């Protein structure tokens, strides 16, 4: 259900076994640990913050965002033995239809709410609401939002049955700055899911039903780049993305088969 990178570790959110799986972020990507999260009943997405040393997980059933400390705390064990656990707590509750998450440039959290109307909300470290943007009417069924280095918001939207599917860039006050406009059927996104953005504000897109990952330029223009495809790379319904800038990796979680693949950015360039 999600993947994120914090302090040279990859955290994979499992929707079936109620846990977060931890791996090294460098080759050979060895398994390190499993963080149990039995309190979270319907995990939907995950975001990680190096600044707060925490994971944030949206939970649709409880209408909450949970906080998982990456620093283990000591608990009482059997017969005085030592036992250590990650602290799991309700960080933000009583919110309507929490969806996907991301961490902004200043370490605050962006949360998409898919109610009517859909909104993009920003929360500080103490879960205090800083900003709430009502999304434009034609941005139906938003999927994921990221902040660019210039402070704008890039949002993927659309699902089966919606009139349009694509990407939009909003100013901090909610004004529409630009959209990606397909010139032909090949460029048409089909159920765009997660996004990742690089240091040059180029945008990677998990194009779910087209079984590919695309790269758009900083103006959301097409440069004819399918960086990962089903035929060349075995991409099958890409669901979540995470960009590890330090190690120059793009991490892709697939809906089909429940697998997570790690690609070097050099490999994605060769695949284009």
JOBELRA-V315870 format. One line per field, one symbol per residue. burial: # if it has 16 or more other C-alpha atoms within 10 Angstrom, else .. A space follows every 50 residues. Layout:
burial: ???
This chain:
burial: ######..#######..########.........###..#.########. ...#######.#########...............###..##....#### ####..########...######........##.#...##########.. .########....#######...#....##.......##########... #################..###..#####.....##########....## #####....#.#..#..#...#
